Amino acid sequence: MSEEIALVPGDGIGSEVVPAAVTVLEALDSTSRFEFVEGVAGDHVREERGEALPQETYDLVASADATLFGAAGESAADVILPLRAAVDSFVNVRPARAYPGVDALRPKTDLVFLRENTEGVYAGHESRLTGDVSTLTRVVTRSASARLAEFACEFVDDSGGSAVDTGSQSDTNGGRAADASPEGFTVVHKANVMSETDGLFRDTVVEVAETQGVETTEVLMDAFATRVCLDPTQFGVVVCPNLAGDVLSDLAAGLVGGLGLLPSANIGPERALFEPVHGTAPDIAGENVANPAAAILSAAMLLEYLGYENDARTVRRAVEEVLASGPHTPDLGGSATTTEVTDAVIATVVEQV
């Protein structure tokens, strides 16, 4: 019986990079076991139908074995947040690695952000009280923090208990500092100011890690922003609240060569949704120059999640080889098109299969 993969390209370059990732998947023998089903969502859908996320797309994602998503524009909050909820995603896994062949600001960067994915300031509790006053309620629960911490403990377990392999600490990477133990993780928070919310988050994560015998260190999020820029090798796996994970992982993208290189996974108990971290990039949409690497690497994470470890490694190695030798899209200083880079990755995949 084939596994159903939902495809939701969305807006902007999403409609270019998701098809590129699919063509790479189709180059693998194992994809005969996959059934790709496309759903629509985003700004253009809202213009046509009055709603950015049709119920049939939500239902598709909620029932599919896994989903590959592209990007959403102004309607992002009405699209990606419900789709993450559709798979009950409690953690967003965002690796940020530097690759040989890419002009990275910090070429030894090798980080994985594990971001709480259900609450914080993204819980949606905003109010306009008067013309002068707006409020936002931040929600942090012990249960969500504990679920994230349990995932983080499995993720760093030497036995390989994580739901997805990010390709971190690859032989093709410069590696991280010896004192950044892969057996533990860093908890990033702002409990010195938000003592009740981030205090609960920090205390719960640390308590769970202690119970599991996993080492943790703590860094205030503003201090982390400075320290990671100066020396990212002092960090490995980073566990943080929702907004902090969103912002700090984008900051890390600047260390490795840009958002076009960052994949991500939204993991739930039974399903998952995979997406490149970059947005719609409206300035280059439709020009066939978007970097497909993040979407293809997201597809590799999807393969890993579904149990196709060898195929995931094949795709990841192919992307690494193309990044190392070219061709490169304009965001990486080259002049290649999305199609040319995708074809190069496919050619490398075919050589390895």
Residue pairs with C-beta under 8 A, 6 or more apart in sequence:
2 32
2 33
2 34
2 35
3 33
3 34
3 35
3 65
3 66
3 306
4 34
4 35
4 37
4 63
4 64
4 65
5 34
5 35
5 36
5 37
5 64
5 65
5 66
5 67
5 68
5 302
6 37
6 38
6 39
6 60
6 61
6 64
6 66
6 67
6 68
7 18
7 22
7 36
7 37
7 38
7 39
7 67
7 68
8 18
8 38
8 39
8 40
8 41
8 57
8 61
8 67
8 68
8 69
8 70
8 83
9 15
9 18
9 19
9 38
9 69
9 70
10 18
10 41
10 42
10 69
10 70
10 71
10 72
10 73
10 79
10 280
11 42
11 43
11 44
11 70
11 71
11 72
11 73
11 75
11 280
11 285
12 70
12 71
12 73
12 279
12 280
12 281
12 282
12 285
13 70
13 71
13 278
13 280
13 281
13 284
13 285
13 290
14 42
14 69
14 70
14 71
14 72
14 280
15 70
15 285
16 285
16 286
16 288
16 290
16 292
16 338
17 70
17 276
17 290
17 291
17 292
17 294
17 295
17 296
17 338
18 68
18 69
18 70
18 295
20 292
20 295
20 296
20 338
20 339
20 341
20 342
21 68
21 292
21 295
21 296
21 298
21 299
22 36
22 68
22 299
23 342
23 346
24 296
24 299
24 315
24 318
24 342
24 345
24 346
24 349
25 31
25 34
25 299
25 303
25 315
27 346
27 349
27 350
27 353
28 303
28 308
28 311
28 314
28 315
28 349
28 353
29 353
30 303
30 308
30 311
37 60
37 64
39 54
39 56
39 57
39 60
39 61
40 54
40 57
41 52
41 53
41 54
41 57
41 72
41 75
41 79
41 83
42 52
42 71
42 72
42 73
42 75
42 79
43 52
43 72
43 73
43 74
43 75
45 51
45 52
45 53
45 54
45 75
46 52
46 75
46 78
51 78
52 72
52 75
52 78
52 79
53 75
53 78
53 79
53 82
53 83
57 83
58 82
58 83
58 86
61 67
61 83
61 86
61 87
61 271
61 273
62 86
62 87
62 271
64 271
65 271
65 306
66 271
66 272
66 273
66 274
66 302
66 305
66 306
67 83
67 87
67 271
67 272
67 273
67 274
68 273
68 274
68 275
68 295
68 298
68 299
68 302
69 80
69 83
69 273
69 274
69 275
70 275
70 276
70 295
71 275
71 276
71 278
71 279
71 280
71 281
72 78
72 79
72 80
72 280
73 279
73 280
73 282
76 279
77 124
80 275
81 122
81 124
83 273
84 92
84 117
84 118
84 266
84 273
85 118
86 271
86 273
87 266
87 268
87 270
87 271
87 272
87 273
88 268
88 269
88 270
88 271
89 117
89 118
89 266
89 267
89 268
89 272
89 273
90 116
90 117
90 118
90 144
90 147
90 148
90 151
90 267
90 268
90 269
91 114
91 115
91 116
91 117
91 147
91 148
91 151
91 152
91 266
91 267
92 113
92 114
92 115
92 116
92 117
92 245
92 264
92 265
92 266
92 267
93 112
93 113
93 114
93 115
93 155
93 163
93 164
93 166
93 264
93 265
93 266
93 267
93 301
94 112
94 113
94 115
94 245
94 249
94 262
94 263
94 264
94 277
95 111
95 112
95 113
95 166
95 167
95 168
95 262
95 263
95 264
96 109
96 111
96 112
96 113
96 249
96 252
96 253
96 255
96 256
96 261
96 262
97 109
97 110
97 111
97 166
97 167
97 168
97 170
97 173
97 256
97 261
98 104
98 106
98 107
98 108
98 109
98 110
98 173
98 174
98 255
98 256
98 257
99 172
99 173
99 256
99 257
99 261
99 320
99 323
99 324
100 172
100 173
100 320
100 323
100 324
101 323
101 324
101 325
101 326
101 328
102 256
102 257
102 261
102 323
102 328
102 332
103 257
103 332
103 333
104 255
104 256
104 257
105 254
105 255
105 256
105 257
106 229
106 231
106 232
106 255
106 256
107 174
108 173
108 174
108 175
108 176
108 232
108 233
109 232
109 233
109 252
109 255
109 256
110 168
110 169
110 173
110 174
110 175
110 176
110 232
110 233
110 236
111 168
111 228
111 232
111 235
111 236
111 237
111 238
111 252
112 155
112 166
112 168
112 236
112 237
112 238
113 238
113 240
113 245
113 248
113 249
113 252
114 148
114 151
114 152
114 155
114 185
114 237
114 238
114 239
114 240
114 245
115 240
115 241
115 242
115 244
115 245
115 246
115 249
116 144
116 145
116 148
116 201
116 240
116 241
116 242
116 245
117 242
117 266
118 144
118 242
119 139
119 140
119 141
119 144
119 242
120 138
120 139
120 140
120 197
120 241
120 242
120 243
121 136
121 138
121 242
121 243
122 242
122 243
123 137
123 138
123 139
125 136
125 137
125 139
126 134
126 135
126 136
126 137
127 134
127 135
127 136
127 137
128 134
129 135
138 194
138 197
139 197
140 197
140 198
140 200
140 201
140 241
141 200
142 200
142 204
145 200
145 201
145 204
145 205
146 204
146 205
146 208
148 205
148 239
149 204
149 205
149 207
149 208
149 209
149 239
150 208
150 212
151 162
151 163
151 267
152 185
152 205
152 209
152 214
152 237
152 239
153 208
153 209
153 212
153 214
154 161
154 162
154 163
155 161
155 162
155 163
155 185
155 237
156 162
156 182
156 183
156 184
156 185
156 214
156 236
156 237
157 214
158 182
158 183
163 265
163 267
163 272
163 305
164 265
164 267
164 272
164 301
164 304
164 305
165 301
165 304
165 309
165 312
165 313
166 301
167 297
167 300
167 313
167 316
168 236
169 175
169 176
169 182
170 316
170 320
172 320
172 324
175 233
176 232
176 233
176 234
176 235
176 236
177 231
177 233
177 234
179 234
180 233
180 234
180 235
180 236
181 215
181 236
182 236
182 237
183 214
183 215
184 209
184 214
184 215
184 216
184 217
184 236
184 237
185 209
185 214
185 216
185 217
185 236
185 237
185 238
185 239
186 216
186 217
186 218
186 219
186 224
186 235
186 236
186 237
186 238
186 239
187 202
187 205
187 206
187 216
187 217
187 218
187 219
187 239
187 240
188 218
188 219
188 220
188 221
188 224
188 238
188 239
188 240
188 244
188 248
189 198
189 201
189 202
189 218
189 220
189 221
189 240
189 241
189 244
190 198
190 220
190 221
190 222
190 244
191 198
191 199
191 201
191 202
191 220
192 220
198 241
201 241
202 218
205 216
205 239
206 216
206 218
209 215
209 216
210 216
216 239
219 227
221 240
221 244
221 248
224 235
224 238
224 248
225 248
225 251
227 234
227 235
228 235
228 248
228 251
228 252
228 255
229 251
229 255
232 252
232 255
238 245
238 248
240 248
249 262
249 264
249 277
250 259
250 277
252 262
253 259
253 261
253 262
253 277
256 262
257 331
257 332
258 291
258 331
258 332
259 276
259 277
259 278
259 279
259 294
260 276
260 278
260 290
260 291
260 293
260 294
260 329
260 331
260 332
261 291
261 293
261 294
261 297
261 323
262 276
262 277
262 278
262 294
262 297
263 274
263 275
263 276
263 277
263 294
263 295
263 297
263 298
263 300
263 301
264 274
264 275
264 276
264 277
264 298
264 301
265 272
265 273
265 274
265 298
265 301
265 302
265 305
266 272
266 273
266 274
266 275
267 305
272 302
272 305
274 298
274 299
274 301
274 302
274 305
275 298
276 294
276 295
276 297
276 298
277 294
278 291
278 294
281 290
284 290
284 330
288 337
288 338
288 339
289 329
289 330
289 337
289 338
290 329
290 338
291 329
291 331
291 332
291 338
291 341
292 329
292 338
292 341
292 342
292 345
293 319
293 322
293 323
293 341
296 315
296 319
296 342
296 345
297 315
297 316
297 319
299 315
300 312
300 315
300 316
300 319
301 312
303 309
303 311
303 312
303 315
304 312
314 349
314 352
314 353
315 345
315 349
317 348
317 352
318 345
318 346
318 348
318 349
318 352
319 345
321 348
322 341
322 344
322 345
322 348
323 332
326 334
326 336
326 344
327 334
327 335
327 336
327 340
327 341
327 344
328 334
328 335
328 336
328 341
329 336
329 337
329 338
329 341
336 344
